[in-house]
Amino acid sequence: MVVAVSSNSFLNLSQLPKSKLFGTDGIRGKAGNLLTAPLALAVGYWAGQVYQEKYGKGAIAIGQDSRNSSDMLAMSLTAGLTASGLEVWNLGLCPTPCVAYLTANTDAIGGIMISASHNPPEDNGIKFFSANGTKLSKTEASAIEAGVRGEKPTITHDVNWGQHYPRQGLVQKYTTALQQSLPHERPLDGLKIVLDLAWGACVEIAPSLFQEMGAEVIPLHDSPDGDRINVDCGSTHLNVLQQAVCETQADMGFAFDGDADRVLAVDNQGRVVDGDYILYFWGNLLKNQAQLPDNLLVATVMANLGFEHAWSKQGGQLIRTPVGDQHVQAQMWETGAMLGGEQSGHVICHHYNCSGDGVQTALHLACLTQELGMSLSQMRDESFETYPQLLTNVRVEDAQRRCAWEDCDALQSAIAQAEQAMGDQGRVLIRASGTEPLIRVMVEAYEWEIANHWSHQLVQTVHQNLVNSVSHYS
């Protein structure tokens, strides 16, 4: 059959936002506002064209979290992909790293995850993976967007309509891989572990996995609930997990975000064990096993100075990247690093997967306590002291001022003064948010009073020069 597809066959182009559809992690926004069925249909079709240009015919694996809008987006994307001639495998509810793993370890030519990660229930997102399980490149994302925006000519070609297949059974291939990455059959025997599943993507796999590995599991927020995903729970709201760990006298607890690509831990005293600690613990294990090339870890600019200094004393190297797992991933591929991640709990270990994986990270951290014969609390106490780190978000509605903060003379002078005063015992990080109208001001120092002093000075400077008055630019 010969079909002519024009660039505006699927949606009203005038309704598209002027800003770019693709952000730092695919397309993300309010469901029913930015993310509509017509948009997802168009995105699916043009993604199908881009995948075929690179890989030819094949299948796309689609997974989703528990949001109420995820079914709508999955069906619309499927319609677009099959209209382009591709096969679609519907994985159903599963974590983002499951999609990445299956894309890399099956005949699929690409993967799509429908999730807005740690965002609230009303948001959703579309993340794309290439055939090797990594995020789709900026060039390929731009090609999809160009098609959606009508910047590509009408396509006239023979189409063999693609087919859609339910393939939920493939998720078992992913969970089997998680089990096989652990040291033996029941490495968690004797441990009591609380899991906060955030009403999200890993509710159907994480509790059973931990139980099969020998742990006594106390689950929280453990059913798929699109109305409550991430609401006052999960990796962005740890208070419920901390309370549960202490009340049940558990050995540790883990909190996942909505799509389970990140995790934060809590020790038996209710103290947070963030991504910096996890990288330090796991990095030391791999270093001692000669499985960490050049003793190198990759972290972001948010990584704590206490962690960096402690890792250096262990003979390790640390490379910092901008915030975002895609930057960590790119640096790992470039340098050959096998372990990297973010303070927020997005940890990537290339020994086992090519994306951040919260469930896998939690399993390995729990196993590590058993291997060392130490509680997570003891491991934390014997590692490093974090420097006080104060992060303040200043709302700057004027996009021009927000993006030009580096040209503000008063702010640059204040930054230089703070950095000179703190020397190598503190640091300043200021950046404009890529997703919200905010300037983020982070100050870190070896003493809380010093961090608080310079944080106040810098936040006040941002208010005076970028919020309340006309800025003076160089």
Secondary structure, DSSP 8 states (H G I E B T S, - for coil): -EEEE-TTSSS-GGGS-SS-SEETTEEEEEBTTTB-HHHHHHHHHHHHHHHHHHH-S-EEEEEE-S-TTHHHHHHHHHHHHHHTT-EEEEEEE--HHHHHHHHHHSS-SEEEEE--TTS-TTEEEEEEE-TTSSB--HHHHHHHHHHHTT-S--EEEE-----EEE-GGGHHHHHHHHHHTSSSS-TTTT-EEEEE-TTSTTTTTHHHHHHHTT-EEEEES-S--TTTTTTT-GGG--HHHHHHHHHHT-SEEEEE-TTSS-EEEEETTS-EE-HHHHHHHHHHHHHHTT-SGGGEEEEETTS-HHHHHHHHHTT-EEEEE-SSHHHHHHHHHHHT-SEEE-TTS-EEETTT-SS--HHHHHHHHHHHHHHHT--HHHHHHTT-----EEEEEEE---HHHHHTGGGBHHHHHHHHHHHHHHGGGEEEEEEE-SSSSEEEEEEEESSHHHHHHHHHHHHHHHIIIIISS---B-
